[in-house]
Amino acid sequence: LEMIDLIAEQLATWSSDDHIALVLMQAAGEKAFCAGGDLQNLYQSMLTHHASAEKDDIRANAYACDFFEREYRLDYVIHTYPKPILCWGHGIVMGGGMGLMAGASHRVVTEKSRLAMPEIAIGLFPDVGGSYFLNRMPGKLGLFLALTGAMMNAADAKFAKLADYAIAQADKAAVLEALLQQPWSKTQAENHALLDTVLRDTEMAVEQGPLEHHLAAINTWCTQENLVEIINQIAHLDSEETWLNKGKKKKKNGSPSSMHLAHILLNLAQDMPLADVFRLEYLAALHCAARPDFAEGIRALLIDKDLSPKWQPATHAQISSNWINGFITNPWSDVNANEVHPLVDLDKNH
């Protein structure tokens, strides 16, 4: 949360500074651009909330309310920023990292980039605008990625419209030096064009990735009549390819509720403006924090590290439409006029 606030404050300062032509987002180190949010404080807030007298009120977890509101506000700012944002997505880009990268105007991946939305493994769903950008991928790729958390390399990140340029990490220093030499102006269209030219001149060739290679098959698997049929299609894939088998394993071990929630959010958000998507995801995220799977997923992955979450409900057959629809109920619609959805003003200045 502290990092979210620091980035948001800096972007706000730079947006109106005529001396700033563009913003560069990069990692502190070589391993990852951003592997996701720090879930430890969220986990503690969930345990406290679950044991409280207000456990049925999603608004009662103050930390979760603050975290998701400010994270989603930051992501929206990046999507609508008035100046070019160059995101250098080297290494691991997952979860919250995808939220930072997805909205940048110029997104670079390298030979070491590995992108994913693996939230089903921790009882969440592909949030940070995932219901928006997954819907804008070719065919049924978005649904497949949401249900499997499958990893993308540079080629597939470009194919899935999550990256704009593939550039060798060894060329980064030359790219930054070239940027310093450009005749930047106060005209944003010109600055966007200058940045495009520098990146295009340095771009490397990439071979077809597994997502693009398997697009026809993925479209077939993910166009079944209902979600359980889609899940069964993926579960019974007969393949020796490591990439596909990893996707099968993640789906098998993921939260059934998370898969159903991801599916319903993708359907609901198909034609939604971005701000409405974030408002919808905010409700879903807080409901996840109030229910058992999110805390249990974090426990199994990061706290006890036994990698054996006990999901509730444990199977897809036990999930009812009432259970899933409960994740998107809006408590702010039933209260007095003095209390409104925290993101109600998200798009008022754009």
Summary of the structure (lengths in Angstrom):
residues: 350
radius of gyration: 20.3
end to end distance: 24.2
largest distance: 61.1
contacts: 1162
relative contact order: 0.14
helix: 55%
strand: 7%
